[in-house]
Structure formats: structure tokens, C-alpha cells
């Protein structure tokens, strides 16, 4: 579908879904965003749903301003994917050991490595920029009580919530590796600190929603936020890079006879800010639950832990600020999912997938998410499908 446009106070709200299907809370959030004095455009992806601070599935383009709550607290959260030379014929009948080996290699939840991982220990992993990145650690917000050794030990870990690692098959029978994670706890602490700073600034006191407090250009607060924001986005990318290196090591060992080969990595943020130019204007584009889908750019759009995921190529639709959805999007809250579904439902909806099937992940059940195939249908003018994938192993945080 093309977008549906609904009126907004300063800019129209372009929606790649039927507005009637969007919950009232999310619609109010979007209308509030459209009142901001600095806004130049607002695009809404088909996976849209209510979010803390700002709507998930929103792309907000502002001139001379950025809203930290619209980025979200997991700065730089995103995905990585790699196609391998392995095929379905290489897979063992019992996948339990493979999942166990992945969980042993990559800490999940609040776990971390006992020693920081050095990129030099991994086969053919680029190390350029690593030392420069860590040298900037001391420039991030000092009120954030986060030690460098802890930040380094959390690098290469999955986290919890909806973060995951998967092995999947495409329709040609090729095995893919994907993972979803972000900037871990340091990104969260930086985000919460800066949201608090923004909410105290005088120019934000008359806003319709205090969660939409912004930093404006040419101020020390904006300079400080941009420094920490871009550092945390790099942290998230390095975090995924190290996890993918660990995952490849597991696959090499478990499929030693097949001698797996890995294609170049596809990587994309979906909670972040980018400097982009549209209609002759330099804008700060915030994507919260959205990926960049510039012409020819690869991206990853997952479903849930029991449904399909997609590798896509962007079509460069400037009406959407070169964006697309970041996934299926939730259709109910975590609390509602826990009340509605049981572990028996989880077992049924993840049949054929080697994964956790306990009460701790019921809130991630496929039934709590929108239909990914319908979401893809709604954004045919944003991306083209390169590969359709279905998981057979899923490691949840």
C-alpha cells in the first residue's frame, strides 16, 4: 500500500497502515509529535504501536532539534544477519546441543563476559577504530555511574526482553544467522540521563507531552547528547559485531565437517538518529522501531520467535524518509500477553523451533505480535524482499 495521510498540527502524519487499526494511545502520541515546533515530517511504519516516551514504528524528521525519548532507551538497538554456506541437509536431527553451545558462548539476560573480548581473537574481524572508540569513553556523561570495565565486559552480550539470536533457513534451504540487540545497560543509562536533562530545559516547559522534550542546535546540552548518542550507537554496532563473531565460532565448531563459509554481514540500527538531507534541508531523522531503507540498502525485518523474518532491499521512498518497519510490531503489551497466553500456547506456536518454552518468555509468544506477512504487504513501496527466512533455533535473552 501507499501511505494514508491524516492531519497533524504542524505536519501531516503519513501512515503505512490503516489508522483505524492503531490503538488510541499510539495515535495520541503521534498527534503530539506533530505539534513540535521543530518538526518537518512524520512517517509511521506498519508495525506501529504505543511506546514508552514515543511511538514505536515512528520516523521523526526535525530541523535543529532531537528528542531523546523518541530514540528510546536502548540506543542503537538493531539487527545483524549473515548467510552461510550451510544447508538444511547439514543440520542434525537434534538441535538441543546447538542451542546450548550458543547460550554457553554468548551471555544472555544480565550476564556478561568474565574478561572483555578483544576483536583480535576472532578470525578476520576488523579491528580498525576499536581503540579510538574506547578512547572516547571518558567523554560520555560523567553523572552516569558506569565503569569502563563493566561496559567492556558487557560488549558481546545479548541482554533480555525481545533480544534474541536465531538460526534460520531461507526458501532455498540456506542457513542464515541473525541476532537482535543494542547498547545494553550503558545505552539505557545514557538515554535516561539525557531525557531527564531535556525535561528540565526552559524551552520544553510548554510542550503537550514532557516525554517529547528536545535538545536544540547550538547548545551545550545538544552537543553533550550528540556525543553520547553517537558513541552509544557505535557501542551497539560493536556489540552485535562481537556476538556475530562468537556465533560464527560456535557454528564452525559444530559443523566442522561442512567447513562453513560466511557471506558479508548485513547490519542495521532501528533505534537511532541520523543526519540526512531532504528537500534541501539538513534534518535530524529519528527512527524508533524503524530501519533505514535507502535505495539499494539492505535491511532485516523480523517477525517473532515462531514466524518468518525477511532480508530486504530499500526502495528509497523519500515520503517515508527512506525508512521501513523494524519488525512485526507488538499487537498487545507484555502484561496482556502473559494474561492471555499459557506455556502450552507457547509450545504450540513455536512448534518446530528449538527454543525456550517456559513462562519467562510467554510475553514473546508469536500471538503477541502482528502478522509479519501483512506488515510486509503494507510496505511494498518501501522495500523489496531479498529472502524469506524461518527460524529453527531461537535463543532468547
C-alpha positions in Angstrom: 0.0 0.0 0.0 1.0 3.6 -0.3 0.6 5.8 2.8 -2.6 7.2 4.3 -2.3 10.9 5.4 -4.1 12.2 8.4 -4.0 15.8 9.6 -1.5 17.0 12.2 -1.0 20.3 13.9 2.2 21.3 12.1 2.8 18.4 9.6 0.6 15.7 8.3 1.0 12.2 9.7 1.9 9.7 6.9 0.9 6.2 7.9 1.8 2.9 6.1 -1.1 1.2 7.8 -4.8 1.7 8.3 -5.2 4.4 11.0 -8.3 2.5 12.3 -6.1 -0.4 13.4 -3.7 1.8 15.5 -4.5 1.9 19.2 -5.7 5.2 20.6 -2.6 5.7 22.8 -0.3 5.5 19.8 -2.4 7.9 17.8 -2.3 10.4 20.6 1.5 10.1 20.8 1.8 10.7 17.0 -0.5 13.7 17.1 1.6 15.1 20.0 4.8 14.7 17.9 3.1 16.6 15.1 2.8 19.7 17.4 6.5 20.1 18.0 7.8 23.5 16.7 10.9 21.9 15.1 9.2 19.1 13.2 9.5 18.8 9.4 7.9 15.4 8.8 6.5 12.3 10.5 6.2 8.9 8.9 4.6 5.9 10.6 5.5 2.3 9.7 3.1 -0.7 9.6 4.5 -2.2 12.8 3.4 0.9 14.7 2.3 0.6 18.4 2.3 2.5 21.6 5.7 3.0 23.2 7.3 4.5 26.3 8.1 8.1 25.5 7.3 8.0 21.8 5.6 5.7 19.4 7.4 2.5 18.2 7.4 2.4 14.4 7.8 6.2 14.0 10.2 8.2 11.9 10.5 11.8 13.1 12.4 14.4 11.0 13.3 17.6 12.8 15.3 20.6 11.9 17.8 21.8 14.5 16.4 19.6 17.3 16.3 16.0 18.5 14.1 14.3 21.0 16.0 11.7 23.2 12.8 9.9 24.3 11.9 9.4 20.6 15.2 7.4 20.2 14.3 5.2 23.1 16.4 3.9 26.0 18.1 1.2 24.0 20.2 3.5 21.9 21.4 1.8 18.7 19.3 -1.3 19.1 19.2 -3.2 15.8 20.0 -6.4 13.9 22.7 -8.3 12.1 22.4 -11.2 9.6 24.7 -13.4 7.7 24.0 -16.0 5.1 26.2 -19.2 5.4 27.2 -22.0 3.0 25.4 -24.5 5.2 22.1 -26.0 4.0 19.2 -27.9 5.6 21.0 -31.1 4.8 23.8 -30.2 7.2 21.6 -29.9 10.2 21.5 -32.5 12.9 18.2 -34.2 13.9 18.5 -32.9 17.5 19.2 -29.1 17.8 19.4 -29.0 21.6 23.2 -29.2 21.7 23.5 -26.4 19.1 21.3 -24.0 21.2 23.2 -25.0 24.3 26.5 -24.2 22.7 25.3 -20.8 21.6 24.0 -20.0 25.1 27.3 -21.0 26.6 29.3 -18.8 24.2 27.1 -15.6 24.4 25.9 -14.4 27.8 22.1 -13.6 27.9 19.9 -11.6 30.2 22.1 -9.7 32.7 25.1 -11.9 32.1 28.5 -10.6 30.9 31.9 -11.9 29.9 34.4 -12.5 32.7 37.0 -10.7 30.6 36.5 -8.1 27.9 36.6 -9.6 24.4 39.4 -8.4 22.1 38.4 -8.3 18.4 41.9 -9.6 17.5 40.9 -13.1 18.9 38.4 -13.6 16.1 39.1 -14.8 12.6 39.2 -11.9 10.0 37.3 -9.5 12.3 38.3 -5.9 11.5 39.9 -4.0 14.5 40.2 -0.6 12.9 38.6 2.1 15.0 38.3 -0.1 18.1 40.9 1.8 20.2 39.6 5.2 19.1 36.1 4.1 20.1 37.2 3.2 23.6 39.4 6.3 24.0 36.1 8.3 23.8 34.6 6.5 26.8 35.7 9.2 29.2 33.8 11.9 27.1 30.4 10.4 27.9 28.1 11.9 30.6 30.0 11.8 33.8 26.9 11.6 36.0 26.3 8.1 34.5 27.9 5.7 37.0 29.1 3.1 34.6 32.7 1.8 34.8 34.6 1.2 31.6 35.5 -2.4 32.7 31.8 -3.2 33.1 30.9 -1.6 29.7 33.7 -3.6 28.1 32.6 -6.9 29.7 29.0 -6.4 28.5 30.3 -5.9 24.9 29.3 -9.0 23.0 26.3 -10.0 25.2 22.6 -10.4 24.2 20.6 -8.8 27.0 17.0 -9.6 27.7 13.4 -8.7 26.6 12.9 -9.2 22.9 16.6 -9.6 22.1 17.5 -12.9 20.5 19.8 -15.0 18.4 18.4 -17.2 15.6 19.5 -19.8 13.0 17.1 -19.8 10.1 16.5 -21.4 6.7 15.6 -19.4 3.6 13.3 -20.8 0.9 16.4 -22.2 -1.0 17.4 -24.2 2.1 20.4 -22.0 3.0 21.2 -21.4 6.7 21.3 -17.8 8.0 22.5 -16.4 11.3 20.6 -13.4 12.8 20.7 -11.5 16.1 19.0 -8.6 17.7 20.5 -6.5 20.5 21.6 -3.0 21.4 23.8 -0.9 23.6 23.0 -2.9 26.8 22.7 -1.1 30.1 25.1 1.7 29.3 22.9 2.9 26.5 19.9 2.8 28.8 21.7 4.9 31.5 22.9 7.5 29.0 19.4 7.8 27.5 17.6 8.2 30.8 20.2 10.8 32.0 19.7 12.9 28.9 15.9 12.6 28.9 16.0 14.0 32.4 18.2 16.9 31.3 16.0 17.7 28.4 12.8 17.7 30.5 14.3 20.5 32.7 15.2 22.9 29.9 13.1 26.1 29.7 12.0 25.7 26.1 10.4 22.3 26.9 8.1 23.5 29.6 5.1 24.3 27.4 5.1 21.0 25.5 1.9 18.9 25.3 3.9 15.9 26.5 7.0 16.1 28.7 8.4 12.9 27.1 8.8 14.9 23.9 11.4 17.3 25.4 14.1 18.1 22.9 17.6 19.4 22.7 18.1 22.3 20.2 21.0 23.1 18.0 24.0 25.2 19.1 23.5 24.5 22.8 25.9 22.7 25.2 23.1 20.2 26.1 22.6 19.2 22.4 26.4 18.9 22.0 26.7 16.6 25.0 23.7 14.5 23.9 25.0 14.1 20.3 28.4 13.0 21.7 26.9 10.3 23.9 24.2 9.3 21.4 26.6 8.6 18.6 29.0 6.8 21.0 26.2 4.5 22.2 25.2 3.8 18.6 28.7 2.7 17.9 28.7 0.6 21.1 25.6 -1.2 19.9 27.1 -1.9 16.5 30.3 -3.3 18.0 28.2 -5.3 20.5 26.5 -7.1 17.6 29.7 -7.5 15.7 31.3 -9.4 18.6 28.2 -11.5 19.1 28.2 -12.5 15.5 31.9 -13.4 15.7 31.1 -15.6 18.7 28.1 -17.2 16.9 30.3 -17.9 13.8 32.8 -19.6 16.1 30.1 -21.9 17.5 28.9 -22.7 14.0 32.4 -23.5 12.8 32.9 -25.9 15.7 29.5 -27.6 15.5 29.7 -28.0 11.7 33.4 -28.7 11.4 33.0 -31.3 8.6 30.9 -29.0 6.5 33.5 -26.2 6.7 31.0 -23.3 6.7 31.7 -20.1 4.8 30.0 -16.8 5.8 28.9 -14.1 3.4 29.3 -10.4 4.3 27.3 -9.2 7.3 24.1 -7.2 7.0 23.6 -4.8 9.9 21.1 -2.1 10.7 20.1 0.1 13.6 16.4 0.5 14.4 16.5 2.9 17.4 18.8 5.7 16.4 19.4 9.2 14.9 20.9 10.0 11.6 21.8 13.3 9.9 20.1 13.3 6.5 19.1 15.8 3.8 15.6 16.1 2.3 14.2 18.8 0.0 17.4 20.9 0.5 17.2 20.8 4.3 19.6 19.2 6.7 17.5 17.2 9.2 18.0 15.0 12.2 15.9 11.9 11.5 15.0 9.7 14.5 13.9 6.2 13.8 12.4 4.4 16.8 11.4 0.9 15.6 12.3 1.6 12.0 15.2 0.9 9.7 16.8 3.0 7.0 15.7 1.8 3.6 17.5 3.9 1.1 17.6 2.8 -2.5 19.6 -0.5 -2.7 20.4 -0.6 1.1 20.0 -4.0 2.8 17.9 -4.4 5.9 16.4 -7.0 8.2 12.8 -7.2 9.2 12.0 -10.0 11.7 8.7 -11.4 12.8 8.6 -13.2 16.1 10.1 -16.3 17.7 7.8 -18.6 15.7 7.2 -16.8 12.4 9.1 -15.6 9.3 11.8 -12.9 9.0 12.8 -11.0 5.9 16.0 -9.7 4.3 15.1 -6.7 2.3 16.5 -4.1 0.0 15.3 -0.5 0.3 13.4 1.3 -2.4 14.4 4.8 -1.3 10.9 6.2 -0.7 11.5 9.8 0.5 7.9 10.2 1.6 8.9 7.8 4.4 12.3 9.4 4.8 13.9 6.3 3.3 12.6 4.1 6.0 10.7 0.8 6.7 9.4 -1.2 9.6 11.8 -2.8 12.1 9.7 -5.9 12.6 6.2 -7.2 13.0 5.4 -4.9 16.0 3.5 -5.9 19.1 -0.3 -6.1 19.0 -0.6 -6.4 22.7 1.5 -5.4 25.8 3.7 -7.9 27.6 1.3 -7.9 30.5 -1.6 -8.6 28.3 0.3 -11.4 26.6 1.1 -13.1 29.9 -2.6 -12.9 30.9 -3.9 -14.3 27.7 -1.4 -17.0 26.8 0.0 -20.0 28.6 3.1 -22.1 28.2 1.0 -24.6 26.3 0.1 -21.9 23.8 3.8 -21.0 23.5 4.7 -24.7 22.8 2.1 -24.8 20.1 3.1 -21.5 18.4 6.8 -22.4 18.4 6.4 -26.0 17.3 9.5 -27.0 15.2 11.7 -24.3 16.8 14.4 -25.3 19.3 13.9 -22.5 21.9 12.8 -21.8 25.4 9.2 -22.7 26.0 8.8 -21.6 29.7 6.7 -18.9 31.4 9.7 -16.5 31.3 9.2 -15.9 27.6 5.4 -16.2 27.2 5.3 -12.4 26.7 7.4 -13.0 23.5 4.9 -15.5 22.1 4.1 -15.1 18.3 0.5 -14.3 19.1 1.5 -11.1 20.9 2.8 -9.8 17.6 1.2 -8.5 14.4 1.1 -10.7 11.3 4.6 -10.2 9.7 3.3 -11.1 6.2 0.6 -8.5 6.4 3.2 -5.9 7.7 5.4 -6.7 4.6 2.4 -6.3 2.3 1.7 -2.9 3.7 5.3 -1.6 2.8 5.7 -2.9 -0.7 6.6 0.7 -1.8 9.3 0.9 0.9 11.3 -2.3 0.4 11.7 -5.3 -1.9 12.1 -8.8 -0.4 15.5 -10.4 -1.0 15.0 -13.5 1.2 12.3 -15.0 3.4 13.6 -16.9 6.5 12.1 -19.3 9.0 14.0 -20.0 12.3 14.8 -23.5 13.6 16.8 -22.3 16.6 16.0 -19.3 18.8 18.0 -18.2 21.8 16.1 -15.6 23.9 17.6 -13.2 26.4 
